[in-house]
Amino acid sequence: MKALITGASSGMGRDLARVLSARGCELVLTARREERLEELKRELGAGVRILPADLSDPAACFGLYEKTRDDGIDILVNDAGFGVFGPFDETDLDRELRMIDVDVRALHILTKLFYRDFKKRDSGYILNVASAAAFQPGPLFSSYYAAKAYVLRLTEALAEELRRDGSRVYIGALCPGPVATEFDSVADVRFSVRSLSSFAVARYAVDRMFARKTVIVPGMQMKLARFAERFLPEAAVVRAAYHMQRRKTHP
Ligand SMILES: NC(=O)c1ccc[n+]([C@@H]2O[C@H](COP(=O)([O-])OP(=O)(O)OC[C@H]3O[C@@H](n4cnc5c(N)ncnc54)[C@H](OP(=O)(O)O)[C@@H]3O)[C@@H](O)[C@H]2O)c1
């Protein structure tokens, strides 16, 4: 099998590349930091192609598809993403729009293009990296949580369309809580709960993807939190979310 992984220069994308490589997949890796991708290519050996790209530019997303459409991609992993933290009136609009371009728009474009191809041939896997942030509104991290809700809802809806069509194509959303990567330093936050290991999350995600699970939630803590949220009024969940977020700057 061959996998195209976005966000492969760091964190979960890099570990997803390691896990899929160890399972015999050939890889096409993308991110902006070319030297990081070169380093990973050296680590993983043969069967790795790198295509550096800035996915905040829609033209780069279409270009990535054009460069890989004849490569026989079987697995698309939409991992690239980042968060912008802070009160909504203080966060930088340009940075937020770039975040929406990467976290939502690039993922949407690549999902659409590969989804169509996969549907035609009735095979293929799409793993979209959402977040546990997708499960509720996130005051002080508002646009990031909203972006991840988009990823989760899009993915769930497409999974149902595929199921109705009797398609063998898989689509799923990975929804972890805090994971030890560069995410927190990029977003300039400190996690208020213990983070999971990125490699463990990647291994779990790949297992659950091949088991065709639509919503993948690693770690018992997040599974329990998601379960408990079902029994609480939305207003209480949002208030609790505010306090959780506030602790990221005032631990
Ligand atoms: N860490 C967490 O706690 C956590 C929890 C839930 C979900 N997530 C999600 O997991 C995904 C991976 O994040 P991570 O935690 O592994 O963080 P990370 O270590 O910061 O990795 C983010 C990746 O996204 C890439 N990226 C960012 N902007 C890009 C752009 N404009 N064009 C192309 N690639 C870009 C980065 O590559 P370059 O900088 O080289 O371009 C990097 O490879 C993200 O979607 C994130 O929202 C993270």
The ligand as an SDF file (V2000), in Angstrom:
LIG
                    3D

 48 52  0  0  0  0  0  0  0  0999 V2000
   -0.8920   17.6660   19.8870 N   0  0  0  0  0  0  0  0  0  0  0  0
   -2.1410   17.6560   20.2900 C   0  0  0  0  0  0  0  0  0  0  0  0
   -2.4130   17.7780   21.4970 O   0  0  0  0  0  0  0  0  0  0  0  0
   -3.2520   17.4380   19.3050 C   0  0  0  0  0  0  0  0  0  0  0  0
   -4.4640   16.9320   19.7940 C   0  0  0  0  0  0  0  0  0  0  0  0
   -5.5010   16.7040   18.9130 C   0  0  0  0  0  0  0  0  0  0  0  0
   -5.3230   16.9560   17.5600 C   0  0  0  0  0  0  0  0  0  0  0  0
   -4.1330   17.4650   17.0890 N   0  0  0  0  0  0  0  0  0  0  0  0
   -3.9930   17.6820   15.6520 C   0  0  0  0  0  0  0  0  0  0  0  0
   -2.9880   16.7970   15.1880 O   0  0  0  0  0  0  0  0  0  0  0  0
   -2.4510   17.2740   13.9620 C   0  0  0  0  0  0  0  0  0  0  0  0
   -0.9400   17.1800   14.0250 C   0  0  0  0  0  0  0  0  0  0  0  0
   -0.4730   18.0790   15.0150 O   0  0  0  0  0  0  0  0  0  0  0  0
    0.6970   17.7120   16.0220 P   0  0  0  0  0  0  0  0  0  0  0  0
    0.1310   17.6710   17.3640 O   0  0  0  0  0  0  0  0  0  0  0  0
    1.4760   16.5610   15.5210 O   0  0  0  0  0  0  0  0  0  0  0  0
    1.5440   19.0860   15.9460 O   0  0  0  0  0  0  0  0  0  0  0  0
    2.9510   19.4480   15.2810 P   0  0  0  0  0  0  0  0  0  0  0  0
    4.0170   18.6240   15.8730 O   0  0  0  0  0  0  0  0  0  0  0  0
    3.0370   20.9360   15.4100 O   0  0  0  0  0  0  0  0  0  0  0  0
    2.7400   19.0530   13.7360 O   0  0  0  0  0  0  0  0  0  0  0  0
    1.9530   19.8340   12.8560 C   0  0  0  0  0  0  0  0  0  0  0  0
    2.2760   19.4500   11.4290 C   0  0  0  0  0  0  0  0  0  0  0  0
    1.4530   20.2480   10.5430 O   0  0  0  0  0  0  0  0  0  0  0  0
    2.2830   20.8010    9.5430 C   0  0  0  0  0  0  0  0  0  0  0  0
    1.7840   22.0870    9.0540 N   0  0  0  0  0  0  0  0  0  0  0  0
    1.4300   23.1490    9.8060 C   0  0  0  0  0  0  0  0  0  0  0  0
    1.1280   24.1950    8.9860 N   0  0  0  0  0  0  0  0  0  0  0  0
    1.2990   23.7530    7.7130 C   0  0  0  0  0  0  0  0  0  0  0  0
    1.1800   24.3590    6.4360 C   0  0  0  0  0  0  0  0  0  0  0  0
    0.8350   25.6570    6.2830 N   0  0  0  0  0  0  0  0  0  0  0  0
    1.4250   23.6190    5.3200 N   0  0  0  0  0  0  0  0  0  0  0  0
    1.7960   22.3270    5.4530 C   0  0  0  0  0  0  0  0  0  0  0  0
    1.9550   21.6870    6.6360 N   0  0  0  0  0  0  0  0  0  0  0  0
    1.7090   22.4020    7.7450 C   0  0  0  0  0  0  0  0  0  0  0  0
    3.6420   20.9890   10.2220 C   0  0  0  0  0  0  0  0  0  0  0  0
    4.6770   20.9840    9.2530 O   0  0  0  0  0  0  0  0  0  0  0  0
    5.5760   22.2530    8.8360 P   0  0  0  0  0  0  0  0  0  0  0  0
    5.6150   23.2020   10.0030 O   0  0  0  0  0  0  0  0  0  0  0  0
    6.8940   21.6530    8.4850 O   0  0  0  0  0  0  0  0  0  0  0  0
    4.8650   22.8110    7.6370 O   0  0  0  0  0  0  0  0  0  0  0  0
    3.7220   19.7220   11.0600 C   0  0  0  0  0  0  0  0  0  0  0  0
    4.2410   18.6590   10.3000 O   0  0  0  0  0  0  0  0  0  0  0  0
   -2.9930   18.6890   13.7990 C   0  0  0  0  0  0  0  0  0  0  0  0
   -4.0640   18.6610   12.8790 O   0  0  0  0  0  0  0  0  0  0  0  0
   -3.5010   19.0330   15.1890 C   0  0  0  0  0  0  0  0  0  0  0  0
   -4.5430   19.9890   15.1630 O   0  0  0  0  0  0  0  0  0  0  0  0
   -3.1000   17.6970   17.9610 C   0  0  0  0  0  0  0  0  0  0  0  0
  1  2  1  0
  2  3  2  0
  2  4  1  0
  4  5  1  0
  4 48  2  0
  5  6  2  0
  6  7  1  0
  7  8  2  0
  8  9  1  0
  8 48  1  0
  9 10  1  0
  9 46  1  0
 10 11  1  0
 11 12  1  0
 11 44  1  0
 12 13  1  0
 13 14  1  0
 14 15  2  0
 14 16  1  0
 14 17  1  0
 17 18  1  0
 18 19  2  0
 18 20  1  0
 18 21  1  0
 21 22  1  0
 22 23  1  0
 23 24  1  0
 23 42  1  0
 24 25  1  0
 25 26  1  0
 25 36  1  0
 26 27  1  0
 26 35  1  0
 27 28  2  0
 28 29  1  0
 29 30  1  0
 29 35  2  0
 30 31  1  0
 30 32  2  0
 32 33  1  0
 33 34  2  0
 34 35  1  0
 36 37  1  0
 36 42  1  0
 37 38  1  0
 38 39  2  0
 38 40  1  0
 38 41  1  0
 42 43  1  0
 44 45  1  0
 44 46  1  0
 46 47  1  0
M  CHG  2   8   1  16  -1
M  END
$$$$
